[in-house]
Structures are given as structure tokens and as C-alpha cells.
């Protein structure tokens, strides 16, 4: 029986995809939908892993898919934090500037209740710049969220990409029913 492929490289591929959905402007909006980008990274790490499986290898278990998803979440947190840092240092807080232009130029701020408008003006007023502690806080948060949703993505990937050879076995047969020894009807 041959050995299974390594998990690090497929998890790294999934982590790069996760990191891109964390750190790049506009692509990070994908995570507004139940951390969809992180789920996608975990799912694709399982896809990359199952491509390397050969017929003579041991079966692909759900625990391995969970490991792949969690690893892709960890790698994604590191890659995503790095990408956020690079984007902030190179072009500034592009997302905040874009949202400010929509809110102020589009007249949205004029139609909001005063409490919400004040909170929105306060949030959009001070542009964010690179901060070492802000970067560490972002990394810490993504090191929690990334593996959790990566686990779920890995599990979904296991269901979708499980090799067909494992699916053909079917459910186990039911044990035979012993004959009844009741005496009803016999006299």
C-alpha cells in the first residue's frame, strides 16, 4: 500500500486563496457571506489534496479533511494579514475611501437617522493607517476565525471531493433476522 500525499502543500494553496479573500480590497467582501472566502480556501485545499490520491492509497477520512481545512485557515490568516499590511502601506485604506465617497457623494448620509449618521461619520472620518498593534489584532482575530471556518470548508470539501472508490462500497448489510419462536397459532 502506498503512502498518502503530504497535507502541507494543498493546505498552503488553500491558505493563499483564503489569504487573498482576507487581505485584498473588494475580494474581501466575499467574507461578508458567512466567511465564504475562508470556506472556499478550506474546500479547495481538500480538492488539491484529493487530486494527488491514487487508487492503491488508504481511504480519505473526514479527519484529514478537517486537518486540511484548519491548516488552510492558519496559512490564510498569515497570508491575509501580510496582504492587508502591504495594501495599507502601498495604496492606503482604499476601501474606507471608496465607502466614504459613496456615503457622502451619494447623499446617503443625509437620509440616515442622526445617531447612525454620527456613528458613520466617526467611523469614516479617521482614515486607518498602518499600525503594528492593529496588524497583530487582525492576525489574532483571523487565527481564530480562519481555522474554524476552514474546518467547515474542509468538511464540505470531503463530502464533495471524496474519491469514487470509497463511495461504491455502499452501506453495510443488515444482520439477518433470527426466526421467531412464538407459539401463537400452534396447539
C-alpha positions in Angstrom: 0.0 0.0 0.0 1.4 3.4 -1.0 1.8 6.3 1.3 -0.7 9.2 1.2 0.4 12.6 -0.2 1.5 15.4 2.1 -1.0 17.8 3.5 1.2 21.0 3.8 1.3 21.9 0.1 -2.5 21.6 -0.5 -3.2 23.5 2.7 -0.8 26.2 1.6 -2.6 26.5 -1.7 -5.9 26.8 0.1 -4.3 29.3 2.5 -3.2 31.5 -0.3 -6.7 31.6 -1.6 -8.1 32.3 1.9 -5.5 35.0 2.4 -6.4 36.7 -0.8 -10.0 36.8 0.3 -8.9 38.3 3.6 -6.4 40.9 2.6 -7.3 42.2 -0.9 -9.8 45.0 -1.3 -13.2 44.1 -2.8 -12.3 40.4 -2.8 -12.5 40.6 1.0 -16.3 41.3 0.6 -16.6 37.6 -0.1 -16.2 37.0 3.6 -19.3 39.0 4.3 -21.2 36.0 3.3 -20.6 33.6 6.2 -16.8 33.8 5.7 -17.3 32.5 2.2 -13.7 33.1 1.2 -12.3 31.1 4.2 -14.8 28.3 3.4 -13.6 28.3 -0.2 -9.9 28.0 0.9 -10.7 25.0 3.1 -12.7 23.4 0.4 -10.1 23.9 -2.3 -7.3 22.6 0.0 -9.3 19.3 0.1 -9.6 19.4 -3.7 -5.9 19.9 -4.2 -5.2 17.0 -1.8 -7.6 14.6 -3.5 -6.0 15.2 -6.9 -2.9 13.5 -5.5 -4.7 10.4 -4.2 -4.0 7.2 -6.1 -6.2 4.1 -6.2 -3.9 2.0 -4.0 -3.7 4.5 -1.2 -5.6 4.2 2.1 -9.1 5.8 2.2 -9.5 9.5 2.6 -11.1 10.2 6.0 -13.0 13.2 7.2 -10.4 13.9 9.9 -7.9 14.5 7.2 -10.2 17.0 5.5 -10.6 18.8 8.8 -6.9 19.0 9.2 -6.5 20.4 5.7 -9.2 23.0 6.3 -7.8 24.1 9.6 -4.3 24.4 8.2 -5.5 26.4 5.2 -7.3 28.7 7.7 -4.0 29.2 9.6 -2.0 29.8 6.5 -4.7 32.1 5.2 -4.6 34.2 8.4 -0.9 34.8 8.0 -1.1 35.5 4.2 -4.2 37.7 4.6 -2.6 39.8 7.3 0.5 40.2 5.2 -1.6 41.3 2.2 -3.6 43.7 4.3 -0.3 45.3 5.6 1.1 45.6 2.0 -2.2 47.1 0.7 -2.3 49.6 3.6 1.3 50.6 3.1 1.1 50.9 -0.7 -2.2 52.4 -1.5 -3.7 53.3 1.9 -7.1 52.4 3.1 -8.7 52.2 -0.3 -11.9 50.5 1.0 -12.6 53.3 3.5 -12.1 56.0 0.9 -14.4 54.2 -1.6 -17.1 53.8 1.1 -16.7 57.5 2.1 -17.2 58.6 -1.5 -20.4 56.6 -1.8 -21.8 57.7 1.5 -21.0 61.4 1.2 -21.3 62.0 -2.6 -24.3 59.8 -3.0 -26.2 61.6 -0.3 -26.8 58.5 1.8 -25.6 60.2 5.0 -28.5 62.8 4.7 -31.2 60.1 4.8 -29.9 58.3 7.9 -31.2 58.9 11.5 -28.9 61.3 13.4 -27.4 58.7 15.7 -26.4 56.4 12.8 -25.1 59.3 10.7 -22.9 60.4 13.7 -21.5 56.9 14.2 -20.9 56.5 10.5 -19.1 59.9 10.3 -17.0 59.0 13.2 -16.0 55.6 11.7 -15.3 57.0 8.2 -13.7 60.2 9.4 -10.3 59.0 10.5 -8.5 57.1 7.8 -6.7 54.0 9.0 -3.0 53.8 8.5 -0.6 51.0 9.2 -0.4 50.1 12.9 1.7 47.4 14.3 -0.8 46.6 17.1 -3.7 46.8 14.6 -1.9 44.3 12.4 -1.3 42.0 15.4 -5.0 42.3 16.4 -6.1 41.4 12.9 -3.8 38.4 12.8 -5.1 37.2 16.2 -8.7 37.5 15.1 -8.1 35.7 11.8 -6.1 33.0 13.6 -9.4 32.2 15.4 -11.9 32.7 12.6 -9.7 31.2 9.8 -9.3 27.7 11.2 -12.9 27.5 12.4 -14.4 28.2 9.0 -11.6 26.4 7.3 -12.7 23.3 9.2 -16.2 23.6 7.9 -14.9 24.2 4.3 -12.7 21.1 4.6 -15.6 19.0 5.7 -17.7 20.3 2.8 -14.8 19.5 0.5 -14.7 16.0 1.9 -18.3 15.4 1.0 -17.9 16.9 -2.5 -14.4 15.5 -3.4 -14.4 12.1 -1.7 -12.9 9.6 -4.2 -15.5 7.5 -6.0 -13.8 4.2 -5.0 -14.9 5.0 -1.4 -18.4 5.7 -2.4 -19.1 2.4 -4.3 -18.9 0.3 -1.2 -22.4 1.2 -0.1 -23.9 0.9 3.3 -23.2 -2.2 5.4 -25.6 -5.1 5.1 -28.2 -5.5 7.9 -27.7 -8.5 10.1 -30.0 -11.4 9.4 -33.2 -11.6 11.5 -33.5 -14.8 13.6 -36.6 -16.8 13.0 -39.3 -16.2 15.6 -40.1 -18.9 18.0 -43.5 -17.7 19.0 -46.2 -20.4 19.7 -49.2 -18.4 18.5 -51.3 -20.4 16.3 -49.7 -23.8 17.3 -51.6 -26.0 19.6 
